[in-house]
Amino acid sequence: MLKQAVWQGLVAGLAGAAVMTVAEKIEQRSTGRPDSYVPARVLARLTGRPERPADRLRTLNAAMHYGQGALVGVLRSVMAHAGLRGPVASAMFTVVRLTNDQILENATGVGAPPQTWPRRELAADVLHKCVYGFTTGAVADALASRSGPGPGQRHAARHPGRRADAGPPPRRAAHAVRR
């Protein structure tokens, strides 16, 4: 499962990052909001590269944007393979994606906590991360569903709802791969 989850997560994360980029460009055209080079500056700090002017950060920006999208997409794929699929799983994942950004931006000193941002910037960031999270989730879910239901889904099928008297299925049944 893990090998499949990794490559499928990279694909799903890249798809999510690409759709998020298109959404950002559409939003920027309508609002006049300029490009953000925070991802590039975070990557420069993480790798020890020197600070550069904005016009020289496009390549680093794309590398961080798509690289981070792909890597975090692996987590969403693991979720899908475990049986955490659908909009609720994508919403949970979107929070993880936002948190990942904030940890990297704040730990490197490039960003500030979101509660200090102008409200429009915060709304745009949350909107775009939702686009990423739900796109990545849809792709990860579609790819994982080709392997059948995940262990969590098989458990839920045996005992619908959350009940105190429903123990886990036998180990063999929980990890059986159905095709």
N, C-alpha and C positions, 0 to 999 in steps of 0.2 A: 504494500500500500504506500509506503513512504516514498519509494522511487517514483511511482506514478504521481503522487501528490506534489512532489517537487517540480517535475516538468510541467504538470498541468497548472500549478500555482504560478510559475514563471510566465506561462502563456496568459493566464487570466489576469495577472498583475500588469503585464504589458498592455493588454487590451484595455484595462481600466485606466491606465495612465494615458493612453492614446485618446480615449473618449474624453477624459478629464481635460486634456490639452485643448481639444476642439471646443469644449464647453467654455474653457477659460478665454480662448481667443474670441469667441462670439460675445461673451460678457464684456470683455475689454473693449471691443469695438462699440458696443452700445453705451458703456459707462465712461469710456475714456480713461479707465484705470490703466496705469503703465505696467509693464512686465515687472515681476518680482525676481530679484537675483538672490533671494535668501537661500534657496537650495544650493546654488553655486558656492556661496560664501560658507555654508555649512560644510560642504564637501572639501573646500579648500582648507578649512580649519581642521577637519578630521584627518586629512592626509598631510598636513603640514605644508601645504603649498602657500606661496606668497599671495597677499591680497592683490587684486587686479581691478582696474577700472571696469565699469559695467559693460562696455562694448567688447571686452575680452572674456566675458563670463558665459557666453551662450553655450559653448561646448560643455563646460562644467555643469551648467544648469540642466542641460538635457541629460547628461550622465547621471546626475543625482535624481532628477525627476523620474526617469525611466528605471534606473537601477533600484531606487527605493520602492517604486511601484511594483516592480517584478519580485523583489525579495519579500516584501510584506504580503504579496499575493500568495506566496507559498503557505502562509498561515491560514488564509481563507480556504485554500485547497484542502489543507489538513482538516479544517472544520467540516468541509463538505464530505470528505471521505469518512469522517467519524459519524456523520449523520446530521450535522448541524447545517441545514440548508434552508433556503427561502429568505423572505424579507426580514424576518426577525434576526436570523444569523447575519445577514448583510448589515443590518443596523448595528449589531454588536461589533462587527468587524470595522465599520466606519469609525466607531469610537476608538478602536485600537489604532487605526490609521492616523487619526487626529492626535492621539496621545504620542505615537511614535514621532510625528513631526515636532511636537512641542518639546519632547525630551531632547531630541537632537539640536533643535534651534536654541533652546535655553541653556543646555549644557555647554554648547560651544560659545555662548555669549552673542550669537548672531541675532537671536530673536528675543522677544519679550513675552511675558505671560499674556494669553489671549484677553484676559479681563482688562488689560491696559490698552488694547487696540481700539482704533476708531470702529464704531459699530458696523459701518459699511464694509470695511476690510474683513472683520470677523464673519459677517454674513456671507461674503463672497467665498472665504476660505471654507467655511462649513458646507456651503452649497457644493463647491467643487469636490470636496472630499466625499460628500454623499454620492455624487456622480461616480467617482472612482470606486467607492465601496460597493455600490449596488451593481455597477457594471462588472467589477471583478467577481462579485458574488454570483451573478447570473452565469458568467462563463465557467467559473469553478464548479458550480452546481451542475451545469449541463455536462461537463467533462466527467465529474465524479459519478453522476447518475448512470453512466455507461457501465459501471462496475456493480450496479444494483444498490440496494439500500445499505446505509452504513450501520454499524453496531447499535448506535443510539436509535435509529429508525426501526431496526428489528426488535429492539426491546420495547419501544413504544407500541409496535404492532401487537405484541404479546399481551401487553397490559396498558390499554389506552388510559391517558390521564396520569396524574401523579398520585400514587396511592402508597400508603405506608406498608401495606401487605405484599407489595410486588417487588420481590427480590430480583437481582440481575439474572439474565439467562445464563445457562452453563457457558463456561469459557469457550468451548468449541463452537457453540452456536453464535456467540457474540462476534467472533472473528471470522466466521465462515464467509467466504467471498462467493456471491452468487453471480452467475453470468447468464 
